[in-house]
């Protein structure tokens, strides 16, 4: 399928760098792919709306499904395509 090789400019990769199952804390890293005029990242966690973000941040996972959406913004205020990472978190019983 040709779409398997489609390469987006100004795309954001979301990488889970670290996750602590006991505390439910996670460290997320954002990586810009081929950004011509990168300005900053925007992140939406669990549908709370987009906010400006650094490329590395920590978050507290809620029990169940967690959705992290990210995109980059260029110096011309153009927003790159949305990328999404879905995590399921189940705290330990003991």
Secondary structure as UniProt FT lines:
FT   HELIX           2..5
FT   TURN            9..10
FT   STRAND          11..20
FT   TURN            21..24
FT   STRAND          25..33
FT   STRAND          38..45
FT   TURN            46..47
FT   STRAND          51..53
FT   STRAND          56..60
FT   STRAND          64..74
FT   TURN            75..76
FT   STRAND          83..89
//
